[in-house]
Amino acid sequence: MAAWLFISVRTVESHVSSLLRKLGANDRRALTLIAAEQSTPAPAAPRRVAPLPAPLTSFVGRSSERAELADALREQRLVTAVGPGGVGKTRLALAVAADVTDRFADGAWYVDLVPVADAAMIAAAVAGAVGIAEQQGRSPEDTLLGWAADRRALLVLDNCEHLLDGVALLVERLLAQSPGVVVLATSRARLLLPFERVLPVDGLSVVEGDDASGGDAVALFEERAAAAGAALTAADRDRVVRICRALDGVPLAIELAAARLPALGADGLEAGLADRLHLLTGARRVDSRHRSLRSTLDWSYALLDEQAQAVLRRVSVFAGAFRADDAAHVAGWPPVTPREVGAHLAALADHSLLVPTAAADGTRYRALEAVRQYGAELLEDTGELAECRRRHLEWAGEAGSALLAVTDVDAAWRAGFDRLADELRAALGWVATRPEHRAAAYNGKTLLAALCHRRGMPGESQWRYEQAAELAPDDRHAAVALHRAAGAAEARLAGDDAIRLHRAAADAALRVGEPASAARDLAQVAELMNRAPGTMALPVGADAVHAALEEARRHAGGDPVAEARIATAEAFAIVETDPLAAEASERALELARRAGDPLAESAALDRLTTAQLARGEGKAALASALRRIELLTPITLDADLGFELADAHVMAAESALTAGDLVTARRVAERIRDLPLHREVGHVATARLIVVTALAGDWTHHARRRGRLPGELGAGAGPVPTLRRAAHAVAMVHGLRGEPAEQETWIGICEALSPADRPTHDHRASAFFDTVVLLHDGRFDEAVDRLDIPPHELRRWYQGLWRPWYAALWAEAAVLAGAADAAGRIDAVRPATADSPIAAALVDRAAALYAGDRAGVLAAAEMLDAAGCLYQWARSLLLAGGTERERGVSELVAMGAAVH
């Protein structure tokens, strides 16, 4: 209760005792019963689960199959519903998923695999369906596995038949690493996994006899006929039974037939279907269900006029739901005009050959998979496939180009991309295999790559750019595509890929006679080796950096951008604690400005920022990081940016903390949430906001963000220092609130988040958070021991981030513990804390406490209040004593702190 209300356990205990007295309850259980009687329960907090698709028509019959499938999901973790197209596997799976969703704390999730044409995209499709976006430094599969690791969820994988091997591999990994996940698959063939339970899905039951109900098939026919406006009489029952029997109870075939009942009547319907079925009696009996559906589709198609037939065939190239104007572009050619397409779509929906759906941008239509495949076969038969595919690619390309021209990547833009992406993928999957369309394939791949990057999907963006390079008309175009692929790899923190692709881009540029372009890419190779070693599988030696720089210098030829890039790489080759690092950074910065290259300037500013942090220049570091944001914000969000924009925001947020500017730290952290890579992956922004609110004493907002962090970590964020700091900040707040069990839990989370390759990377920040609690609890000697390293020994830039905060407590702990060197410590940390108003105020407070200067403590309190550091402000009032002590205690209790 205390955690939910953001107050101390002691306060809750006080209120509970008061209620026991006022309500005359004997114990807490009696108090709970009284509360239940006198209040309406609040609705449970909604789980973050996407609703299952809502069918437009009712589900009829299959009670035994429904129960059997539900039981199988209780006993097995992989159940596959297998049957031919049109037999109703999807509807059955959705009905069962709705029946059993309460068994799964994390809900049931539906994944339609129809639009997925490439096995490499399966994991991304599943990840997208469950609401997790791409994570930096992780593949879509790893991200999905991280999300699923501790979930209790049902995944419905629908229409697996065209991706059997890829689905089987993913499901095997998923179930092996996620003990709480269960998979329900639908397919025309089994996945062939040893732990798979296969349940065949046959046609609906047909029961004959005077007293019989007719079975599920007849019930479905009657319901759909009534929906179409046809009234059946008792005399029609036998005829309907015969129709359903002839159609083998296949639901789609029955629905198509029932839709024609108002026009043909039961007798005309029976006669027409009988003729079609008779034509296929030579087929093997084992294929009867497929034969029944095919004959019904043939019959339904034959009843259409020539124009409607053309529309049905041609819209089969759409991978998903489409609007009438989309279909007009693709299907509007003789014998049907673009203006006539919309009316034919509505008529096809009336005949159950298309399914209309309401969308935010108007009515959309989609074809069931069996109907879509049927239409595709007819395109082949009529010789229209190539023209229809060409028109589909042209339409998708125009729509994609229009989307790319919109610079505001808002919710409407993202929804537009999500609808269009599968169409582009499907169109490109066809055209890429045809040499005569190589130019269109290249243009389409680069377009999709650019859109994916802007959507925040750098993994697919990189892949598409690499595909474009293979299709490029010459090495010049290949070099551009490979350079952008490298930028996408940088954005996803895949350092090894980025280096490989920059080298490939340089090779292509050299082949086409553009050495300056090659020099730029080679300089970026050398830069990345020192700038982002944590994104690479293995450490890179100085010899490799030197070789890349030498090659870049050899090809630069005085090109201004190449020279700026080389100078930046040289600056990163000097450790930031060396005074020469700042000088080299300033030189690179000047060259980049002369060259007019904002990306090179941003990289140089980043190196300058780290040098400034190492020297303890927090305000200058913040100014440099903010300048990067200013430079990069006007630039179009494409792959050329690499990780520059995201990194600029992260460094600005971190440097703001170093400079003691909590307002700027919060503002920049909130902006991180709107960046393409972090818009739907909240842990990067959340982690920084948690630290800011914890330090500020704004624990109400802190607790809300803290509650999001475990779920975001579960989405596969991976062990990184920034998350470690956030976890330790949460532990600190629990410690200040007198909740040792929760504090230990979060310290455990913190340790689990420690990167294996850099286990001590963030230890000084951890020591700071621990010491805040020790000082709050009056354990002054332990605080001195915890801060065992003098601040001047924290020389690296990532240690410099926390040096002012650490140094201030290093002095205060000595004062409160009565250490002999307390005065010396105060003098020693003055330079390290001068750039941070918060750290400087904490040192002033320590000096005032050492001197017994109560007015000095209160002056420090005013400085902390002005800086927005409310916890330390309230603690200053407490330490000042006198009348201010009572106010300090009151303010701390209001925050939720436990005051001893």
Residue pairs with C-beta under 8 A, 6 or more apart in sequence:
1 12
2 8
2 9
2 11
2 12
2 737
2 739
2 896
3 703
3 739
3 742
5 12
6 699
6 700
6 703
6 896
7 896
8 737
8 738
8 893
8 896
8 897
8 898
9 737
9 738
9 739
9 898
10 738
10 898
11 893
16 28
16 31
19 25
19 31
20 27
20 28
20 31
23 31
23 34
25 31
25 34
47 105
47 106
47 107
48 131
48 711
49 106
49 107
49 108
49 109
50 109
50 110
50 129
50 130
50 131
52 94
52 97
52 98
52 101
52 108
52 110
52 156
53 94
53 110
55 91
55 94
56 355
56 356
56 357
57 223
57 224
57 227
58 223
59 91
59 95
60 204
60 216
60 219
60 220
60 223
61 204
61 205
61 215
61 216
61 217
61 219
61 220
62 88
62 92
62 95
62 204
62 216
65 92
65 199
65 201
66 92
66 95
66 96
66 99
68 199
69 79
69 81
69 92
69 93
69 96
69 184
69 199
70 96
70 99
70 100
72 79
72 197
72 199
73 79
73 96
73 100
73 103
73 154
73 182
73 184
74 100
74 103
75 197
76 182
76 195
76 196
76 197
77 175
77 181
77 182
77 183
77 195
78 171
78 175
78 182
78 183
78 185
78 191
78 193
78 195
78 196
78 197
79 182
79 183
79 184
79 185
79 196
79 197
79 198
79 199
80 160
80 184
80 185
80 186
80 187
80 190
80 191
80 196
80 197
80 198
80 199
81 89
81 92
81 93
81 184
81 185
81 186
81 187
81 199
81 201
82 89
82 186
82 187
82 188
82 189
82 190
82 198
82 199
82 200
82 201
83 89
83 188
83 200
83 201
83 202
83 289
84 188
84 250
84 289
84 290
84 293
85 188
85 252
85 290
85 293
85 369
85 370
85 373
86 250
86 251
86 252
86 253
86 293
86 368
86 370
87 201
87 202
87 203
87 250
87 251
87 252
87 289
88 201
88 204
88 250
88 251
88 252
89 158
89 186
89 187
89 201
90 158
90 159
90 186
91 251
92 201
93 156
93 158
93 184
93 186
94 110
94 156
96 184
97 108
97 110
97 154
97 156
97 184
98 108
100 108
100 154
101 107
101 108
101 154
103 154
104 152
104 153
104 154
104 180
104 182
105 151
105 152
105 153
106 151
106 152
106 153
106 180
107 153
107 154
108 153
108 154
108 155
108 156
109 129
109 130
109 153
109 154
109 155
109 156
110 129
110 156
110 158
111 125
111 126
111 129
111 130
111 155
111 156
111 157
111 158
112 129
112 158
112 159
113 122
113 125
113 157
113 158
113 159
113 160
113 162
113 163
113 167
114 158
114 159
114 319
114 320
114 369
114 372
115 125
115 319
115 320
115 422
115 425
115 426
116 122
116 125
116 163
116 422
117 162
117 319
117 425
117 426
117 429
118 425
118 429
119 163
119 165
119 166
120 166
120 463
121 425
121 460
122 163
122 166
122 167
122 170
123 139
123 140
123 141
123 144
123 170
124 134
124 140
124 457
124 459
124 460
126 144
126 155
126 157
126 170
127 133
127 134
127 140
127 143
127 144
127 147
128 418
130 144
130 147
130 153
130 155
131 680
132 143
132 144
132 147
132 680
132 681
132 715
132 716
133 456
133 457
133 679
133 680
133 681
134 140
134 143
134 456
134 457
134 458
134 459
134 460
134 492
134 677
134 681
135 142
135 143
135 146
135 681
135 715
135 716
135 717
135 718
136 491
136 492
136 493
136 643
136 646
136 677
136 681
137 492
137 493
137 494
137 535
137 718
138 146
138 716
138 718
139 459
140 459
141 170
141 173
142 716
143 715
143 716
144 174
144 716
145 173
145 174
145 177
145 178
145 716
146 714
146 715
146 716
146 717
146 718
147 714
147 715
147 716
148 174
148 177
148 178
148 181
149 177
149 178
149 714
149 716
150 178
150 180
150 714
151 178
151 180
151 181
151 714
152 180
152 181
153 180
153 181
153 182
154 181
154 182
154 183
154 184
155 174
155 181
155 182
155 183
155 184
156 183
156 184
156 185
156 186
157 167
157 171
157 183
157 184
157 185
157 186
158 185
158 186
159 186
159 187
159 369
160 167
160 185
160 186
160 187
160 191
161 187
161 188
161 189
164 187
164 189
164 191
164 192
167 185
167 191
168 191
168 192
168 193
171 183
171 185
171 191
171 193
172 193
174 181
174 183
175 181
175 183
175 195
185 191
190 196
190 198
202 249
202 289
203 217
203 247
203 248
203 249
203 250
203 251
203 289
203 292
204 215
204 216
204 217
204 220
204 244
204 249
204 250
204 251
204 254
205 215
205 216
205 217
205 249
206 214
206 215
206 217
206 218
206 241
206 244
206 245
206 249
207 213
207 214
207 215
207 218
207 241
208 214
208 241
208 245
213 219
214 222
214 237
214 240
214 241
214 244
215 244
215 249
216 249
217 244
217 245
217 247
217 249
217 251
217 254
218 237
218 240
218 241
218 244
220 251
220 254
220 255
220 258
221 240
221 243
221 244
221 254
221 257
221 258
222 232
222 240
222 258
224 254
224 255
224 258
224 259
224 352
225 232
225 258
225 261
225 262
226 232
228 258
228 259
228 261
228 262
228 350
229 262
230 258
230 261
230 262
232 240
232 261
232 266
236 266
239 266
239 267
239 269
239 270
240 266
242 270
243 254
243 257
243 266
243 269
243 270
243 273
244 254
246 273
246 274
246 277
246 292
247 253
247 254
247 257
247 273
247 292
247 293
247 296
248 288
248 289
248 292
250 289
250 292
250 293
250 296
252 293
252 296
252 368
252 370
252 371
253 292
253 293
253 295
253 296
253 297
255 352
256 296
256 297
256 300
256 351
256 352
256 353
257 269
257 273
257 296
257 300
258 352
259 300
259 350
259 351
259 352
260 269
260 300
260 303
260 351
261 269
264 272
272 299
272 303
273 295
273 296
273 299
275 299
276 295
276 296
276 298
276 299
276 302
277 291
277 292
277 295
279 295
280 291
280 294
280 295
283 291
293 370
294 374
297 370
297 371
297 374
300 351
300 353
301 309
301 312
301 374
301 378
303 351
304 312
304 348
304 351
306 335
307 335
307 336
307 340
307 344
308 344
308 347
308 348
309 378
310 331
310 335
310 336
311 327
311 331
311 336
311 341
311 344
311 345
311 348
312 348
312 353
312 354
312 371
312 375
312 378
313 375
313 378
313 379
313 382
313 384
313 388
314 327
314 330
314 331
314 375
314 379
314 384
314 388
315 322
315 327
315 330
315 331
315 345
315 354
315 365
315 367
315 375
316 367
316 371
316 372
316 373
316 374
316 375
316 376
316 378
316 379
317 330
317 376
317 379
317 388
317 389
317 392
317 426
317 427
318 326
318 327
318 330
318 366
318 367
318 372
318 392
318 423
318 426
319 422
319 423
319 425
319 426
320 366
320 419
320 422
320 423
321 357
321 359
321 364
321 365
321 366
321 419
322 364
322 365
322 366
322 423
323 361
323 362
323 363
323 364
323 365
324 341
324 342
324 345
324 363
324 365
325 342
326 395
326 399
327 341
327 342
327 345
327 365
328 338
328 339
328 341
328 342
329 338
329 391
329 394
329 395
329 398
330 388
330 391
330 392
330 395
331 341
331 388
331 391
332 338
332 339
332 340
332 341
333 387
333 391
336 344
345 354
345 365
346 356
348 354
348 365
349 355
349 356
349 365
353 367
353 371
354 365
354 366
354 367
354 371
355 365
355 366
355 367
355 368
356 363
356 364
356 365
357 363
357 364
357 365
357 366
358 364
360 415
367 375
376 385
379 385
379 388
389 427
389 430
389 431
390 431
390 437
392 423
392 426
392 427
393 427
393 428
393 430
393 431
393 437
393 440
393 444
395 423
396 420
396 423
396 424
396 427
396 444
397 424
397 427
397 440
397 443
397 444
397 447
399 420
399 423
400 420
400 424
400 444
400 447
400 448
400 451
401 447
403 413
403 416
403 417
403 420
403 451
404 447
404 450
404 451
404 454
406 413
407 636
409 454
409 455
409 637
409 676
414 455
417 451
417 454
417 455
418 455
420 451
421 448
421 451
421 452
421 455
424 444
424 447
424 448
424 451
425 448
427 444
428 441
428 444
428 445
428 448
431 437
431 440
431 441
431 444
432 441
432 445
432 467
432 471
434 441
438 471
438 473
439 473
441 471
442 468
442 471
442 472
442 473
442 477
445 464
445 465
445 467
445 468
445 471
446 464
446 465
446 468
446 481
446 484
448 460
448 464
449 460
449 461
449 462
449 463
449 464
449 465
449 468
449 481
449 484
449 485
449 488
449 639
450 461
450 484
450 638
450 639
452 458
452 460
452 461
452 464
453 461
453 488
453 491
453 637
453 638
453 639
453 676
454 637
454 638
454 676
455 676
456 675
456 676
456 677
456 678
456 679
456 680
456 681
458 488
458 489
458 491
458 492
458 639
458 677
459 488
459 492
461 484
461 485
461 488
461 491
461 639
462 485
462 488
462 489
462 492
462 494
462 497
462 501
462 639
465 481
465 482
465 484
465 485
465 488
465 639
466 481
466 482
466 485
466 501
468 481
469 477
469 478
469 481
469 482
469 485
469 504
469 508
470 478
472 478
472 481
474 512
475 508
475 509
475 511
475 512
476 508
476 509
476 512
476 514
478 508
479 505
479 506
479 508
479 509
479 512
479 514
479 517
479 518
480 505
482 501
482 502
482 504
482 505
482 508
483 501
483 502
483 505
483 517
483 521
483 640
484 638
484 639
484 640
485 501
485 505
485 639
486 497
486 498
486 499
486 501
486 502
486 505
486 521
486 524
486 642
487 498
487 638
487 639
487 640
487 641
487 642
488 639
489 495
489 497
489 498
489 501
490 498
490 528
490 532
490 642
490 643
491 639
491 641
491 642
491 643
491 646
491 677
492 677
493 532
493 535
493 643
494 535
495 528
495 532
495 533
495 534
495 535
495 536
496 535
496 536
496 537
498 528
498 535
498 642
499 525
499 528
499 529
499 536
502 521
502 522
502 524
502 525
502 528
503 521
503 522
503 525
505 517
505 518
505 521
506 517
506 518
506 519
506 521
506 522
506 525
506 555
507 518
509 515
509 517
509 518
509 521
510 518
510 555
515 555
515 556
515 557
516 555
516 556
516 557
516 559
516 561
516 562
518 555
519 552
519 553
519 554
519 555
519 556
519 557
519 559
519 562
519 565
519 566
520 552
520 559
520 561
520 562
520 565
522 548
522 549
522 551
522 552
522 555
523 548
523 549
523 552
523 556
523 562
523 565
523 566
523 568
523 569
524 565
524 569
525 548
525 552
526 545
526 548
526 549
526 552
526 566
526 569
526 572
526 573
527 565
527 568
527 569
527 572
527 603
528 535
529 536
529 540
529 544
529 545
529 548
530 540
530 545
530 569
530 572
530 573
531 572
531 603
531 606
531 607
532 643
533 539
533 540
534 755
534 757
534 758
542 573
545 569
545 573
548 569
549 566
549 569
549 570
549 573
552 562
552 565
552 566
552 569
553 566
555 562
556 562
556 563
556 566
560 591
560 594
560 595
560 596
560 597
561 595
561 597
561 600
563 591
563 595
564 588
564 591
564 592
564 594
564 595
564 597
564 600
564 601
564 604
565 600
565 603
567 584
567 587
567 588
567 591
567 592
567 604
568 585
568 588
568 592
568 600
568 603
568 604
568 607
570 584
570 588
571 581
571 584
571 585
571 587
571 588
571 604
571 607
572 607
574 580
574 581
574 584
575 581
576 607
576 610
576 611
576 613
576 614
576 796
576 797
577 614
577 795
577 796
581 607
581 610
581 611
581 614
582 608
582 611
582 612
582 615
584 607
585 604
585 605
585 607
585 608
585 611
586 608
588 600
588 603
588 604
588 607
589 601
589 604
589 605
589 608
591 600
591 604
592 600
592 601
592 603
592 604
593 601
598 631
598 632
598 635
599 632
599 635
599 640
599 641
599 642
599 644
601 631
602 628
602 631
602 632
602 644
602 648
603 644
605 624
605 625
605 627
605 628
605 631
606 624
606 625
606 628
606 644
606 647
606 648
606 651
608 624
609 621
609 624
609 625
609 628
609 651
609 655
609 797
610 621
610 797
611 797
612 618
612 620
612 621
612 624
613 621
613 655
613 658
613 797
613 798
613 800
613 801
614 795
614 796
614 797
614 800
615 800
616 800
616 803
616 804
616 831
616 832
616 835
617 835
618 655
618 658
618 659
618 660
618 804
618 835
618 836
619 659
619 835
620 835
621 651
621 655
621 658
621 659
622 652
622 655
622 656
622 658
622 659
622 661
622 664
624 655
625 648
625 651
625 652
625 654
625 655
626 652
626 664
628 644
628 648
628 651
628 652
629 645
629 648
629 649
629 652
629 668
632 641
632 644
632 645
632 648
633 645
635 641
635 645
637 645
637 676
645 675
646 672
646 675
646 677
646 678
646 684
649 668
649 671
649 672
649 675
650 672
650 684
650 688
650 722
652 664
652 668
653 665
653 668
653 669
653 672
653 688
654 688
654 801
655 801
656 662
656 664
656 665
656 668
657 665
657 691
657 692
657 695
657 801
657 802
657 805
658 800
658 801
658 802
658 803
658 804
658 835
658 836
659 835
659 836
660 804
660 835
660 836
660 837
660 838
660 839
660 840
660 867
660 869
662 692
662 695
662 696
662 838
662 867
662 868
662 869
663 868
665 688
665 692
666 689
666 692
666 693
666 696
669 685
669 688
669 689
669 692
670 685
670 689
672 678
672 684
672 685
672 688
673 679
673 682
673 685
678 684
678 685
681 712
681 715
681 717
682 708
682 712
683 709
683 712
683 713
683 715
683 717
683 723
684 722
686 705
686 708
686 709
686 712
686 726
687 709
687 722
687 723
687 725
687 726
688 722
688 726
689 701
689 705
690 702
690 705
690 706
690 709
690 726
690 729
690 730
691 725
691 726
691 729
693 699
693 701
693 702
693 705
694 702
694 729
694 730
694 732
694 733
695 729
695 869
695 871
696 868
696 869
696 870
696 871
697 869
697 870
697 871
697 872
697 873
697 874
697 895
698 870
699 733
699 737
699 895
699 896
702 729
702 730
702 733
703 733
706 730
706 733
709 723
709 726
709 727
709 730
710 749
713 723
713 749
713 753
717 723
719 752
719 753
719 754
719 755
719 756
720 753
720 755
721 754
721 755
721 758
721 761
721 762
721 798
723 753
724 750
724 753
724 754
724 762
724 766
725 762
725 765
725 766
725 769
727 746
727 747
727 749
727 750
727 753
728 746
728 747
728 750
728 765
728 766
728 769
728 770
729 769
730 746
730 749
731 742
731 743
731 744
731 745
731 746
731 747
731 749
731 750
731 769
732 743
732 769
732 770
732 772
732 773
734 740
734 742
734 743
734 746
735 743
735 772
735 773
735 776
735 777
736 772
736 773
736 776
736 871
736 896
736 897
736 898
737 896
737 897
737 898
738 897
738 898
743 773
750 766
754 761
754 762
755 761
761 798
762 798
764 789
764 794
764 799
764 802
764 803
764 806
765 801
765 802
765 806
767 786
767 787
767 788
767 789
767 806
768 787
768 802
768 805
768 806
768 809
770 786
771 783
771 786
771 787
771 809
771 813
772 809
774 780
774 782
774 783
774 786
774 813
775 783
775 809
775 812
775 813
775 816
776 875
776 897
777 900
778 900
780 813
780 816
780 817
780 818
781 817
783 809
783 813
783 816
783 817
784 813
784 814
784 817
784 819
786 813
787 806
787 809
787 810
787 813
790 810
790 828
791 803
791 806
791 807
791 810
791 828
791 829
791 832
792 828
792 832
794 800
794 802
794 803
794 806
803 832
804 832
804 833
804 835
804 836
804 838
804 839
805 836
805 838
805 839
807 829
807 832
807 833
807 839
807 843
808 829
808 833
808 838
808 839
808 840
808 842
808 843
808 846
809 842
810 825
810 829
811 822
811 825
811 826
811 828
811 829
811 842
811 843
811 846
812 842
812 843
812 845
812 846
812 849
813 819
814 821
814 822
814 825
815 822
815 825
815 826
815 846
815 847
815 849
815 850
816 849
819 825
822 846
822 850
823 850
826 843
826 846
826 847
826 850
829 843
830 843
832 839
833 839
833 840
833 842
833 843
834 840
837 863
837 866
837 867
838 863
838 864
838 867
838 869
838 872
840 863
841 860
841 863
841 864
841 867
841 869
841 872
842 860
842 864
842 872
844 856
844 859
844 860
844 863
845 856
845 857
845 860
845 861
845 864
845 876
845 879
847 853
847 856
848 854
848 855
848 856
848 857
848 859
848 860
849 857
849 879
854 880
854 881
854 882
857 876
857 879
857 880
858 876
858 877
858 880
858 884
860 876
861 873
861 876
861 877
861 880
861 884
864 870
864 872
864 873
864 876
865 873
870 891
870 895
871 892
871 895
871 897
873 891
874 888
874 891
874 892
874 895
874 897
875 888
875 892
876 888
877 884
877 885
877 887
877 888
877 891
878 884
878 885
878 888
878 889
878 892
878 899
879 888
880 888
889 899
892 899
893 899
